[in-house]
Amino acid sequence: MGHRLRERPSGPKCIALVGPFASGKSTLFDALLARSLAGETAPISSQSSPTQSPEAIAHEMSVECRTVSSSFLGEHLTLVDCPGGVDFAHLAEPALRCADAAVVVVDATDFKLPALQLILHRLDTLGLPRMLFLNKMDRSNAGVRDTLKTLQEVSSIPLLLRQIPLRKNGIVIGSIDLALERAYVYREHAPSEVAPIPDDDRAREVEARFSMLETLADHDDQLMEQLLEEIEPPRDAIFDDLAADLREGSVTPVLIGAAEKGNGILRLLKAIRHDVPDIAATRERLGVEEDEDPLLQVFQTVHSSHGGKISFARCLAGKVTDGVELGEAGKVSGLYRMEAGGQQKITSADAGESVVLGKLENAATGDTLTPKSRIPADAEDGYLRPAPVHRQVVRPVDRKDEAKLSLALQKLVQEDPGLTMEQLQESSETILSGQGDIHLKVAAERLSRRFQIDVELAEPSIPYRETIRTSTTQRARHKKQSGGHGQFADIVVDIAPLPRGAGFIFNDTISGGVVPKQYIPSVETGVREALKEGPLGFPVVDVSVTLKDGSYHSVDSSDMAFQVAGRAAMKEGLPACKPVLLEPIQRICVFTPNEQTARVTAIISQRRGQILGFNPRDGWDGWDEVEALMPEAEMRGLIVELRSATAGVASYTARFDHLAELTGKQAEAAQAKAGKAA
């Protein structure tokens, strides 16, 4: 070993594969697994990996993490294939937090820079070491160093080219490893052939290798001296620097290949084995101390149709055994390793290994588990449970499934931190919120496939309100005689508008006992009942009602009679107060690449939004934050349009700001939908 590492990182590794949508992550996942199963020299006869879900196949994109454990050259290796689509990118977060490193997959023919920047920024925040794999090199005509210059624009860490392409007649047929100074000629789904570096490529290799060594020398004074004195550094020292710089986050090594053909896969696996930090370094990054007791972090939850709940977890310290009590999370009922052929039962697992825990009913994605406690996921930064950007009503096609639906939705929310569910009492709607339209469609498909509940999605109703513009005085008398005791109540009330946001105020100025004190609360109850639906069909707000006069009957008056009079006074008086519709206004903050800021502001304006201003997004080079006020009714499908305009990367936060008057055609449409005439 060189002087910067005491020993090569060894032991179990956990690698998360991330990258923009359609970069080839899942193909690389399959290729890495197939090569690790086949070994270093054997050709790959067939690829075996956990199959994607029917939803992933139907939408031609990853919609959940796929996790599998294997071994390569005698060392335990867990791979996690993380979704790249923006609707499902949050699912990678728990796995990234406990992984040793990430492999960032980039399509060499289509860089998708904004999406790549999102991923790299998150890795920076987590302090996670990463390699970059330039995929689909067999289809690329661009120079690899020009490609790196473009990619460097969105990477805060220097990109370090470890391989350069070997071309013949303009087609990539292999690679030259700059650390080993060897050429490798690709063979489809088989190990590459070692070959001498062609004379025509020697000068290019020397130049690229010197550039690599210069970058490494930025963090190694000894190597810098050797370069200045034109001394060839030992090969072990170069590999030592590569591993040390990866661990310290000083560089992002870049390797190349074509996952679909199995090209470059073996070199990537070896780089992972030799250079990726081990569990001790990951514990240090997470601030976790080594301990004899097991310490596990849950990074995925699945409710299977028949097998119950299972939790994927990384053992960060100690040894976990089947049957161990993990605090309030419960007792492990079955310990497994997820291998290519499915779950394999095991009796124990050491620190660094990834396992499947059976039936931990009280464990959630992101939780840290020990025999003494369950530490809930720290979601303060909003990544484990990101703010929803798309809402839909979900209702069963068959009403007899209503009870089952609530339980099934709770299970989906446990699995997917990006989903939230709420029951709205006012509208009796079940609202499912998530990260985009595809996200909610997939949730609906899972309800059908796994829980046998067919559902339909619809737009939520808008919580309109109404208020009044003028005051009035209204008398209401309730008198009924039908033999025996009758009913009698007589009241006079002043109805007046209040400032926006004041709510409802009830007063009385009764004197002389014209309305006995015990009946005054009954009047208020009746008034409040009437305010639940005003003349325009919606709840009434920002109104004051003052009971100022009335009369009663010593025998026939009652609480019920004065409640009826209170309702009648409001039903008769409110239409005379010039009622007006109010719509909820949201304060939104849209995050967008600044190249698309003009398009984003245009979208907001077209949706009756009021732009409040925009500023550079803090900590994000080349991004803006656009603040605006927007009617809630105009936010339907907003995220779809924003992402369409920003190559799929825009997002936003929203919170209720105020109620504003709504008139004209929009008001007429809202009232018509509520079944009221304008």
C-alpha positions as MATLAB code, in Angstrom:
seq = 'MGHRLRERPSGPKCIALVGPFASGKSTLFDALLARSLAGETAPISSQSSPTQSPEAIAHEMSVECRTVSSSFLGEHLTLVDCPGGVDFAHLAEPALRCADAAVVVVDATDFKLPALQLILHRLDTLGLPRMLFLNKMDRSNAGVRDTLKTLQEVSSIPLLLRQIPLRKNGIVIGSIDLALERAYVYREHAPSEVAPIPDDDRAREVEARFSMLETLADHDDQLMEQLLEEIEPPRDAIFDDLAADLREGSVTPVLIGAAEKGNGILRLLKAIRHDVPDIAATRERLGVEEDEDPLLQVFQTVHSSHGGKISFARCLAGKVTDGVELGEAGKVSGLYRMEAGGQQKITSADAGESVVLGKLENAATGDTLTPKSRIPADAEDGYLRPAPVHRQVVRPVDRKDEAKLSLALQKLVQEDPGLTMEQLQESSETILSGQGDIHLKVAAERLSRRFQIDVELAEPSIPYRETIRTSTTQRARHKKQSGGHGQFADIVVDIAPLPRGAGFIFNDTISGGVVPKQYIPSVETGVREALKEGPLGFPVVDVSVTLKDGSYHSVDSSDMAFQVAGRAAMKEGLPACKPVLLEPIQRICVFTPNEQTARVTAIISQRRGQILGFNPRDGWDGWDEVEALMPEAEMRGLIVELRSATAGVASYTARFDHLAELTGKQAEAAQAKAGKAA';
ca = [
       0.000    0.000    0.000;
       0.978    3.630   -0.412;
       1.512    6.098    2.397;
      -2.055    7.523    2.580;
      -3.953    4.320    3.425;
      -2.950    1.887    6.150;
      -4.651   -0.981    4.335;
      -6.982   -1.547    1.414;
     -10.656   -1.042    2.293;
     -12.136   -4.524    2.554;
     -15.150   -6.340    3.888;
     -18.822   -5.963    2.950;
     -19.643   -3.014    0.700;
     -22.949   -1.354   -0.151;
     -23.148    0.582   -3.417;
     -26.085    2.699   -4.567;
     -26.555    3.135   -8.312;
     -28.028    6.539   -9.130;
     -28.430    8.627  -12.247;
     -30.907   10.523  -14.404;
     -33.880    8.749  -15.934;
     -32.938    6.491  -18.900;
     -29.196    6.681  -18.182;
     -29.013    2.873  -18.000;
     -28.809    2.319  -14.235;
     -30.964   -0.779  -14.195;
     -29.029   -2.249  -17.098;
     -25.773   -1.559  -15.256;
     -27.236   -3.109  -12.098;
     -28.046   -6.300  -14.015;
     -24.616   -6.326  -15.675;
     -22.716   -5.834  -12.391;
     -24.697   -8.599  -10.737;
     -24.245  -10.972  -13.664;
     -20.488  -10.355  -13.757;
     -20.108  -10.820   -9.988;
     -22.002  -14.116  -10.213;
     -19.938  -15.294  -13.185;
     -16.611  -14.344  -11.596;
     -13.570  -12.633  -13.076;
     -12.954  -14.779  -16.129;
     -16.107  -16.674  -17.110;
     -18.414  -15.438  -19.861;
     -21.957  -14.525  -18.851;
     -24.405  -17.128  -20.096;
     -27.515  -15.545  -18.634;
     -28.199  -12.605  -16.403;
     -30.069  -13.259  -13.191;
     -31.343  -10.394  -11.088;
     -34.415   -9.441   -9.083;
     -37.138   -8.725  -11.584;
     -38.676   -5.306  -11.788;
     -42.246   -4.855  -10.626;
     -45.123   -4.921  -13.121;
     -45.497   -1.170  -12.572;
     -41.851   -0.565  -13.500;
     -42.217   -2.701  -16.619;
     -45.461   -0.981  -17.630;
     -44.005    2.517  -17.265;
     -40.556    1.524  -18.610;
     -38.815    3.104  -15.633;
     -37.668    2.156  -12.131;
     -40.377    2.925   -9.596;
     -38.757    1.327   -6.529;
     -35.297    0.354   -5.303;
     -33.993   -3.075   -6.233;
     -31.541   -4.535   -3.740;
     -29.406   -7.638   -4.161;
     -26.392   -9.053   -2.339;
     -23.654  -11.010   -4.055;
     -19.910  -11.412   -3.766;
     -16.994  -10.507   -5.958;
     -13.539  -12.005   -5.558;
     -14.546  -13.290   -2.143;
     -15.952  -10.045   -0.772;
     -19.582   -9.371    0.106;
     -21.223   -6.750   -2.130;
     -24.718   -5.255   -1.992;
     -26.036   -3.280   -4.943;
     -29.058   -0.958   -4.723;
     -30.626    0.125   -8.016;
     -32.232    3.491   -7.232;
     -34.956    5.097   -9.382;
     -33.847    7.996  -11.561;
     -37.198    9.531  -12.493;
     -37.952   12.674  -10.516;
     -41.251   11.216   -9.217;
     -39.354    8.410   -7.474;
     -35.900    9.885   -6.828;
     -36.692   10.354   -3.117;
     -36.684    6.558   -2.695;
     -32.901    6.596   -3.119;
     -32.398    8.811   -0.077;
     -32.525    6.174    2.717;
     -30.171    3.879    0.762;
     -27.725    6.722    0.047;
     -27.534    7.586    3.735;
     -26.184    4.175    4.705;
     -24.258    3.245    1.529;
     -20.458    3.299    1.332;
     -20.460    5.014   -2.049;
     -22.591    5.766   -5.084;
     -22.014    4.961   -8.727;
     -23.486    7.816  -10.759;
     -24.564    6.543  -14.168;
     -24.516    9.052  -17.021;
     -25.655    8.448  -20.583;
     -22.658    9.473  -22.701;
     -25.003   10.399  -25.559;
     -27.514   12.445  -23.544;
     -26.128   14.178  -20.461;
     -29.373   15.490  -18.833;
     -27.316   18.046  -16.904;
     -30.078   19.555  -14.713;
     -31.138   16.109  -13.478;
     -27.508   15.152  -12.912;
     -26.964   18.323  -10.913;
     -29.853   17.391   -8.607;
     -28.227   14.034   -7.891;
     -24.716   15.359   -7.389;
     -25.940   18.140   -5.109;
     -27.651   15.567   -2.892;
     -24.496   13.444   -2.741;
     -22.561   16.569   -1.749;
     -25.024   17.250    1.066;
     -24.661   13.688    2.352;
     -20.874   13.731    1.928;
     -21.132   10.453    0.037;
     -18.144    9.304   -2.055;
     -19.020    8.612   -5.651;
     -17.727    7.230   -8.948;
     -19.132    8.232  -12.309;
     -19.778    5.652  -15.005;
     -20.086    7.000  -18.553;
     -22.534    4.531  -20.042;
     -23.440    3.788  -23.677;
     -19.939    4.698  -24.890;
     -20.455    2.368  -27.842;
     -22.951    4.921  -29.224;
     -21.007    8.072  -28.423;
     -19.058   10.050  -30.992;
     -18.012   12.827  -28.608;
     -14.515   13.127  -27.205;
     -14.495   11.885  -23.638;
     -12.506   14.840  -22.309;
     -14.917   17.283  -23.955;
     -17.719   15.331  -22.318;
     -16.017   15.695  -18.947;
     -15.729   19.458  -19.390;
     -19.473   19.619  -19.892;
     -20.203   17.354  -16.925;
     -17.803   19.284  -14.713;
     -20.155   22.267  -14.939;
     -22.584   20.529  -12.563;
     -20.061   18.762  -10.319;
     -18.577   20.580   -7.337;
     -15.876   17.887   -7.094;
     -13.191   17.455   -9.787;
     -13.993   14.679  -12.249;
     -10.979   12.397  -12.632;
     -10.772   10.439  -15.865;
      -9.455    6.930  -15.127;
     -10.033    5.468  -18.578;
     -10.044    6.777  -22.100;
     -11.829    5.097  -25.013;
     -10.030    2.910  -27.507;
     -11.514    3.562  -30.947;
     -11.363    1.857  -34.323;
     -12.915    3.528  -37.349;
     -14.584    5.987  -34.980;
     -16.260    3.248  -32.920;
     -15.339    2.560  -29.278;
     -13.943   -0.983  -29.128;
     -12.322   -0.843  -25.703;
     -10.610    1.347  -23.129;
      -7.186    2.298  -21.876;
      -6.786    2.183  -18.103;
      -4.657    5.170  -17.104;
      -3.638    3.739  -13.726;
      -2.649    0.324  -15.046;
      -1.382    1.629  -18.422;
      -3.111   -1.215  -20.202;
      -5.511   -1.445  -23.114;
      -8.651   -3.585  -22.897;
     -10.572   -4.708  -25.982;
     -14.245   -5.259  -25.254;
     -15.967   -8.593  -25.782;
     -19.729   -8.720  -25.494;
     -20.810  -10.186  -22.126;
     -17.319  -11.539  -21.551;
     -14.147  -10.246  -19.891;
     -12.181   -7.832  -22.053;
      -8.939   -8.914  -23.676;
      -5.748   -7.260  -22.469;
      -3.875   -5.753  -25.410;
      -0.878   -3.474  -25.923;
      -1.656    0.205  -26.209;
      -1.698    1.007  -29.951;
       1.100    3.316  -31.092;
      -1.454    5.775  -32.463;
      -2.991    6.113  -28.985;
       0.252    6.244  -26.973;
       0.601   10.038  -26.960;
      -3.054   10.465  -26.042;
      -2.662    7.989  -23.180;
       0.456    9.729  -21.847;
      -1.252   13.104  -21.877;
      -4.409   11.810  -20.167;
      -2.404    9.880  -17.572;
      -0.312   12.909  -16.676;
      -3.508   14.943  -16.259;
      -4.845   12.260  -13.891;
      -1.612   12.261  -11.862;
      -1.624   16.061  -11.651;
      -5.103   15.980  -10.141;
      -4.051   13.312   -7.644;
      -0.958   15.336   -6.766;
      -3.171   18.200   -5.595;
      -3.729   16.118   -2.461;
      -0.389   14.285   -2.243;
       2.810   16.332   -1.821;
       4.996   13.277   -2.339;
       3.411   12.572   -5.705;
       3.788   16.246   -6.641;
       7.528   16.079   -5.963;
       7.835   12.950   -8.087;
       6.066   14.608  -10.991;
       8.223   17.723  -10.725;
      11.370   15.592  -10.718;
       9.977   13.434  -13.554;
      10.123   10.319  -11.401;
       7.618    7.610  -12.309;
       5.457    7.059   -9.197;
       4.949    3.477   -7.992;
       1.726    1.937   -9.212;
       0.679    1.022   -5.646;
       0.993    4.662   -4.654;
      -1.305    5.703   -7.509;
      -3.973    3.224   -6.433;
      -3.485    4.371   -2.864;
      -4.157    7.972   -3.938;
      -7.210    6.962   -5.962;
      -8.762    5.195   -2.964;
      -7.802    7.941   -0.497;
      -9.156   10.747   -2.691;
     -12.400    8.853   -3.267;
     -12.879    8.345    0.462;
     -12.089   11.979    1.264;
     -14.383   13.260   -1.480;
     -11.533   15.046   -3.230;
     -12.241   13.566   -6.659;
     -14.920   11.701   -8.571;
     -13.247    8.923  -10.604;
     -14.777    8.474  -14.065;
     -14.921    5.079  -15.770;
     -16.446    4.228  -19.128;
     -18.297    1.350  -20.727;
     -21.534    0.024  -22.195;
     -23.656   -1.843  -19.645;
     -25.982   -3.329  -22.246;
     -23.067   -5.276  -23.754;
     -21.247   -5.919  -20.482;
     -18.365   -3.642  -21.508;
     -16.292   -2.040  -18.763;
     -18.186   -3.884  -16.033;
     -15.273   -5.913  -14.676;
     -13.048   -2.830  -14.378;
     -15.850   -1.015  -12.526;
     -16.307   -3.928  -10.119;
     -12.587   -4.001   -9.401;
     -12.540   -0.270   -8.789;
     -15.426   -0.705   -6.343;
     -13.634   -3.558   -4.589;
     -10.292   -1.767   -4.287;
     -11.262    1.878   -3.826;
     -14.665    2.219   -2.142;
     -14.454    2.964    1.609;
     -15.448    0.225    4.033;
     -18.057    0.211    6.794;
     -15.627    1.811    9.272;
     -15.369    4.905    7.067;
     -19.158    4.970    6.607;
     -19.658    4.846   10.375;
     -17.276    7.779   10.677;
     -19.226    9.726    8.053;
     -22.496    9.014    9.855;
     -21.107    9.761   13.310;
     -21.810    6.199   14.485;
     -19.564    4.460   16.990;
     -18.504    0.858   16.663;
     -20.344   -1.328   19.167;
     -20.850   -4.995   19.976;
     -24.624   -4.529   19.930;
     -26.232   -4.513   16.503;
     -27.022   -1.143   14.955;
     -29.133   -1.203   11.792;
     -30.529    1.430    9.482;
     -33.692    0.620    7.519;
     -33.484    1.830    3.920;
     -36.528    0.175    2.328;
     -39.886   -1.220    3.448;
     -42.077   -3.611    1.471;
     -45.524   -5.027    2.238;
     -45.763   -8.178    0.166;
     -49.093   -9.706   -0.798;
     -48.620  -12.850    1.278;
     -45.359  -12.560    3.220;
     -46.260   -9.534    5.327;
     -43.952   -6.636    6.032;
     -40.208   -6.887    5.385;
     -37.515   -4.282    6.074;
     -34.278   -3.924    4.127;
     -31.535   -2.706    6.467;
     -27.785   -2.148    6.618;
     -25.969   -3.452    9.677;
     -23.726   -0.525   10.605;
     -22.171   -2.059   13.715;
     -22.171   -5.260   15.753;
     -23.780   -8.499   14.623;
     -27.482   -9.001   13.987;
     -29.055  -12.421   14.614;
     -32.439  -13.901   13.869;
     -34.837  -13.381   16.767;
     -33.001  -10.387   18.238;
     -35.133   -7.760   19.989;
     -34.671   -4.330   18.431;
     -36.217   -2.051   21.016;
     -39.717   -0.810   20.335;
     -39.372   -1.852   16.677;
     -40.004   -5.406   17.829;
     -38.444   -8.824   17.468;
     -36.851   -9.904   14.207;
     -38.939  -12.758   12.859;
     -36.758  -14.109   10.086;
     -33.358  -12.865    8.904;
     -32.567  -13.059    5.206;
     -30.115  -11.994    2.540;
     -31.632  -10.824   -0.735;
     -29.735  -12.696   -3.416;
     -30.285  -12.992   -7.150;
     -32.512  -16.022   -6.730;
     -34.591  -14.497   -3.951;
     -34.469  -14.352   -0.169;
     -31.973  -16.705    1.460;
     -32.461  -17.403    5.158;
     -29.420  -16.725    7.352;
     -28.805  -16.905   11.091;
     -26.622  -13.814   11.501;
     -24.950  -10.947    9.648;
     -21.890   -8.851   10.468;
     -21.303   -5.124   10.312;
     -21.408   -3.877    6.732;
     -23.810   -6.517    5.452;
     -27.271   -5.704    4.126;
     -30.119   -7.877    5.346;
     -33.865   -8.360    5.164;
     -35.688   -8.295    8.505;
     -39.005  -10.091    8.799;
     -42.137   -8.626   10.391;
     -40.776   -5.595   12.235;
     -44.186   -3.930   12.378;
     -42.963   -0.808   14.184;
     -39.939   -0.111   11.972;
     -40.144    2.534    9.257;
     -37.917    3.489    6.342;
     -35.021    5.619    7.584;
     -35.211    4.375   11.189;
     -32.073    3.405   13.103;
     -32.589    0.286   15.228;
     -30.714   -1.065   18.257;
     -31.659   -3.618   20.941;
     -32.469   -0.677   23.234;
     -34.198    1.826   20.998;
     -35.770    2.811   17.720;
     -34.461    6.173   16.486;
     -36.953    7.624   13.987;
     -35.645    8.958   10.704;
     -34.406   12.534   10.856;
     -36.469   14.159    8.152;
     -35.734   17.765    9.023;
     -34.178   18.467    5.638;
     -37.275   17.207    3.852;
     -35.665   14.408    1.855;
     -36.860   11.323    3.666;
     -40.415   12.630    3.466;
     -40.356   15.315    0.783;
     -43.110   17.892    0.487;
     -45.900   16.712   -1.853;
     -46.333   18.474   -5.191;
     -49.334   16.602   -6.612;
     -52.654   15.727   -4.957;
     -55.503   13.474   -6.042;
     -58.680   12.112   -4.531;
     -58.526    8.326   -4.353;
     -61.776    6.392   -4.089;
     -62.602    2.707   -4.576;
     -64.526    1.682   -7.661;
     -66.513   -0.702   -5.446;
     -67.785    1.028   -2.292;
     -67.451   -2.166   -0.262;
     -63.657   -1.698   -0.508;
     -63.681    1.597    1.432;
     -62.548    0.000    4.715;
     -59.820   -2.013    2.982;
     -58.604    1.066    1.105;
     -57.622    2.996    4.225;
     -55.489    0.114    5.535;
     -53.867   -0.472    2.135;
     -53.006    3.226    1.772;
     -51.376    3.210    5.207;
     -49.122    0.360    4.039;
     -48.173    2.213    0.847;
     -47.299    5.319    2.878;
     -45.091    3.161    5.133;
     -43.268    1.854    2.080;
     -42.911    5.161    0.283;
     -41.925    8.268    2.287;
     -42.919   10.420   -0.684;
     -46.599    9.534   -0.269;
     -48.957   11.097    2.275;
     -52.608   10.404    2.948;
     -55.246   12.549    4.620;
     -58.972   12.351    5.211;
     -60.817   15.626    4.633;
     -63.876   15.854    6.869;
     -65.386   18.814    5.032;
     -65.520   17.068    1.665;
     -65.348   13.429    2.875;
     -62.488   12.927    0.416;
     -59.427   10.728    0.846;
     -56.464   12.669   -0.523;
     -53.315   10.915   -1.695;
     -50.377   13.270   -2.220;
     -47.061   12.504   -3.861;
     -44.222   13.621   -6.092;
     -45.967   13.721   -9.463;
     -48.739   12.281  -11.605;
     -46.838    9.079  -12.443;
     -46.102    8.587   -8.743;
     -49.807    8.543   -7.877;
     -50.713    6.411  -10.890;
     -48.207    3.784   -9.758;
     -49.683    3.888   -6.244;
     -53.132    3.236   -7.727;
     -51.770    0.330   -9.777;
     -50.204   -1.187   -6.640;
     -53.516   -0.960   -4.826;
     -55.068   -3.001   -7.623;
     -52.300   -5.585   -8.008;
     -51.247   -6.181   -4.414;
     -54.387   -5.414   -2.440;
     -57.062   -6.210   -5.056;
     -58.637   -2.765   -4.678;
     -59.484   -1.016   -7.928;
     -59.509    2.739   -7.429;
     -60.068    5.861   -9.453;
     -58.165    9.115   -9.112;
     -59.852   12.494   -9.367;
     -59.136   16.151   -8.720;
     -59.689   17.272   -5.116;
     -62.411   19.820   -4.464;
     -61.219   23.348   -3.769;
     -62.041   24.596   -0.236;
     -63.825   27.761   -1.322;
     -65.310   30.033    1.300;
     -67.702   32.941    1.134;
     -68.063   36.155    3.059;
     -70.214   39.304    3.005;
     -69.550   42.864    1.901;
     -72.285   44.786    3.734;
     -74.200   44.703    7.004;
     -77.851   44.084    7.788;
     -80.231   43.686   10.698;
     -82.421   40.599   10.593;
     -85.343   39.506   12.722;
     -86.310   35.839   12.885;
     -89.274   34.373   14.726;
     -89.898   30.679   15.195;
     -93.404   29.855   16.350;
     -95.091   26.492   16.193;
     -98.196   25.245   17.995;
     -99.352   21.661   17.650;
    -101.093   20.869   20.894;
     -99.476   20.883   24.298;
     -96.222   22.782   24.577;
     -95.385   24.697   21.394;
     -92.153   26.244   20.150;
     -91.363   29.927   20.341;
     -88.244   32.049   19.816;
     -87.838   35.596   18.606;
     -84.476   37.246   17.915;
     -82.992   40.301   16.241;
     -79.369   40.117   15.060;
     -76.909   42.462   13.407;
     -74.818   40.733   10.711;
     -71.614   42.520    9.662;
     -68.429   41.765    7.709;
     -65.063   41.355    9.444;
     -61.527   41.880    8.130;
     -60.088   39.020    6.084;
     -58.828   36.243    8.311;
     -60.765   37.337   11.408;
     -63.016   34.275   11.322;
     -66.310   34.463   13.241;
     -67.273   36.559   16.246;
     -70.558   36.280   18.182;
     -71.664   38.942   20.652;
     -74.829   39.885   22.462;
     -76.092   43.218   23.754;
     -79.211   41.839   25.376;
     -80.588   43.869   28.272;
     -83.648   43.490   30.392;
     -83.766   39.724   29.848;
     -85.708   39.915   26.576;
     -83.772   36.757   25.661;
     -82.910   34.744   28.783;
     -79.205   34.061   29.262;
     -79.633   30.297   29.001;
     -80.892   30.673   25.419;
     -78.118   32.943   24.117;
     -75.651   30.014   23.502;
     -78.457   28.272   21.580;
     -78.724   31.239   19.260;
     -74.966   31.080   18.651;
     -75.223   27.345   17.931;
     -77.907   27.978   15.329;
     -75.891   30.787   13.752;
     -72.789   28.588   13.515;
     -74.845   25.819   11.900;
     -76.128   28.241    9.267;
     -72.596   29.445    8.483;
     -71.572   25.936    7.353;
     -73.270   26.652    4.015;
     -73.987   30.178    2.875;
     -76.110   31.465   -0.006;
     -73.348   30.627   -2.530;
     -73.022   27.061   -1.278;
     -69.842   27.313    0.810;
     -68.868   27.890    4.448;
     -69.111   31.540    5.509;
     -66.142   33.254    7.193;
     -65.117   36.678    8.455;
     -68.543   37.556    9.832;
     -69.686   39.021   13.125;
     -73.161   38.408   14.522;
     -74.570   40.413   17.422;
     -77.754   39.353   19.174;
     -79.366   42.644   20.223;
     -83.051   42.031   20.826;
     -85.793   39.446   20.931;
     -88.530   37.915   23.004;
     -89.480   34.588   24.536;
     -92.399   32.610   25.925;
     -92.208   31.293   29.441;
     -93.685   27.927   28.425;
     -92.977   27.389   24.718;
     -89.405   28.740   24.442;
     -86.558   26.203   24.441;
     -82.932   25.697   23.404;
     -84.087   24.049   20.184;
     -86.463   26.894   19.335;
     -83.700   29.502   19.662;
     -81.307   27.350   17.607;
     -83.904   27.248   14.829;
     -84.342   31.016   15.083;
     -80.557   31.534   14.875;
     -80.345   29.451   11.690;
     -83.335   31.237   10.180;
     -81.892   34.683   10.893;
     -78.724   33.826    9.010;
     -80.464   32.081    6.112;
     -82.667   35.132    5.624;
     -80.082   37.813    6.383;
     -76.941   36.653    4.562;
     -78.326   37.040    1.002;
     -78.979   40.715    1.780;
     -75.317   41.269    2.756;
     -73.910   41.003   -0.788;
     -72.209   37.614   -0.380;
     -68.981   37.052   -2.318;
     -66.934   33.951   -3.024;
     -63.431   33.543   -1.563;
     -60.764   31.273   -3.005;
     -57.663   29.964   -1.199;
     -54.378   31.481   -2.350;
     -51.123   29.556   -1.922;
     -47.683   31.065   -1.519;
     -45.366   28.978   -3.688;
     -41.636   28.843   -4.182;
     -40.551   27.221   -7.445;
     -36.992   25.900   -7.832;
     -35.753   25.938  -11.419;
     -32.563   26.150  -13.477;
     -32.144   29.842  -14.278;
     -32.141   29.107  -18.008;
     -35.821   28.235  -17.607;
     -36.821   30.977  -15.160;
     -38.602   32.986  -17.868;
     -40.662   29.949  -18.887;
     -41.535   29.228  -15.268;
     -42.713   32.797  -14.626;
     -44.828   32.630  -17.777;
     -46.480   29.413  -16.561;
     -47.239   31.028  -13.206;
     -48.719   34.120  -14.836;
     -50.895   32.037  -17.158;
     -52.356   30.379  -14.055;
     -53.429   33.693  -12.504;
     -50.302   33.724  -10.360;
     -48.767   36.903   -8.990;
     -44.966   36.919   -9.203;
     -43.434   38.258   -5.984;
     -39.839   38.031   -7.165;
     -36.996   35.627   -7.773;
     -33.499   35.159   -6.365;
     -30.568   32.832   -6.935;
     -31.154   29.547   -5.099;
     -28.848   29.417   -2.104;
     -26.100   26.846   -2.589;
     -27.202   25.932   -6.121;
     -25.089   27.298   -8.932;
     -27.261   28.198  -11.925;
     -30.628   27.835  -10.155;
     -33.324   30.329   -9.150;
     -36.120   30.447   -6.610;
     -39.305   32.051   -7.937;
     -41.793   33.212   -5.308;
     -45.421   33.791   -6.216;
     -49.004   33.792   -5.014;
     -51.283   31.415   -6.887;
     -54.926   30.364   -6.519;
     -55.174   26.790   -5.299;
     -57.586   26.033   -8.124;
     -54.838   26.840  -10.633;
     -52.308   24.457   -9.108;
     -53.883   21.341  -10.552;
     -51.274   19.739  -12.787;
     -48.799   22.536  -12.046;
     -45.903   20.184  -11.348;
     -46.462   18.392  -14.667;
     -46.246   21.637  -16.634;
     -43.252   22.924  -14.657;
     -41.287   19.733  -15.208;
     -42.178   19.659  -18.872;
     -40.631   23.130  -19.172;
     -37.473   22.307  -17.177;
     -36.316   18.914  -18.437;
     -38.069   17.246  -15.521;
     -36.245   18.913  -12.626;
     -38.392   21.770  -11.308;
     -40.039   21.424   -7.920;
     -41.903   23.680   -5.567;
     -43.126   24.155   -2.029;
     -46.518   25.604   -1.189;
     -48.388   26.812    1.873;
     -51.723   28.496    2.408;
     -51.410   32.283    2.440;
     -54.835   33.926    2.424;
     -58.349   33.975    1.007;
     -59.105   36.347   -1.867;
     -62.364   37.423   -3.504;
     -63.328   35.531   -6.645;
     -65.797   36.973   -9.124;
     -66.783   36.571  -12.745;
     -66.696   33.344  -14.721;
     -64.411   31.521  -12.288;
     -66.833   32.205   -9.446;
     -69.791   31.118  -11.565;
     -68.017   27.889  -12.468;
     -67.167   27.158   -8.833;
     -70.757   27.722   -7.727;
     -72.126   25.651  -10.601;
     -69.874   22.771   -9.589;
     -71.182   23.058   -6.041;
     -74.739   22.880   -7.402;
     -75.630   26.507   -6.707;
     -76.738   29.232   -9.047;
     -74.423   32.191   -9.268;
];
